[in-house]
């Protein structure tokens, strides 16, 4: 099932589950990285929050300002539950162009934190 809105934000921020961020390398090839990201809400808009060291993912995002993040909730351990992730979302994101929004998001964040506007949320499958 797809998670959306506040349910998705709260699940992501729980730091329980599987996290993947995909960007595009300069040569057009895909770059996928596993790291925990966060989500925040400002003025009824959702933003992805990434804390990245100097690496290829950060270079790609600095260059083209877009990517796809995948969040999958940890599968249930209850008897009869499916043993794989069935709840989560694919999140397309892009660079924030509104400087006032970027400044408001950065107010209480670490200086290495990058924020991106969530532009589309789709089911896992």
ChimeraX attribute file (.defattr): number of C-alpha atoms within 10 A of each C-alpha:
attribute: neighborCount
match mode: 1-to-1
recipient: residues
	/A:1	12
	/A:2	16
	/A:3	22
	/A:4	17
	/A:5	12
	/A:6	14
	/A:7	12
	/A:8	20
	/A:9	18
	/A:10	15
	/A:11	21
	/A:12	26
	/A:13	15
	/A:14	11
	/A:15	13
	/A:16	13
	/A:17	17
	/A:18	17
	/A:19	19
	/A:20	16
	/A:21	21
	/A:22	19
	/A:23	23
	/A:24	21
	/A:25	17
	/A:26	13
	/A:27	6
	/A:28	8
	/A:29	8
	/A:30	10
	/A:31	15
	/A:32	16
	/A:33	13
	/A:34	12
	/A:35	13
	/A:36	19
	/A:37	20
	/A:38	18
	/A:39	20
	/A:40	20
	/A:41	15
	/A:42	10
	/A:43	6
	/A:44	9
	/A:45	11
	/A:46	19
	/A:47	24
	/A:48	22
	/A:49	19
	/A:50	18
	/A:51	16
	/A:52	16
	/A:53	11
	/A:54	8
	/A:55	8
	/A:56	17
	/A:57	20
	/A:58	16
	/A:59	17
	/A:60	18
	/A:61	19
	/A:62	12
	/A:63	12
	/A:64	14
	/A:65	16
	/A:66	21
	/A:67	21
	/A:68	18
	/A:69	23
	/A:70	21
	/A:71	25
	/A:72	24
	/A:73	21
	/A:74	16
	/A:75	15
	/A:76	13
	/A:77	10
	/A:78	8
	/A:79	7
	/A:80	7
	/A:81	10
	/A:82	11
	/A:83	12
	/A:84	12
	/A:85	16
	/A:86	18
	/A:87	19
	/A:88	27
	/A:89	23
	/A:90	20
	/A:91	21
	/A:92	20
	/A:93	21
	/A:94	19
	/A:95	20
	/A:96	17
	/A:97	10
	/A:98	8
	/A:99	9
	/A:100	10
	/A:101	14
	/A:102	17
	/A:103	10
	/A:104	11
	/A:105	19
	/A:106	16
	/A:107	9
	/A:108	8
	/A:109	13
	/A:110	9
	/A:111	9
	/A:112	12
	/A:113	14
	/A:114	21
	/A:115	24
	/A:116	24
	/A:117	23
	/A:118	23
	/A:119	14
	/A:120	13
	/A:121	20
	/A:122	15
	/A:123	17
	/A:124	17
	/A:125	10
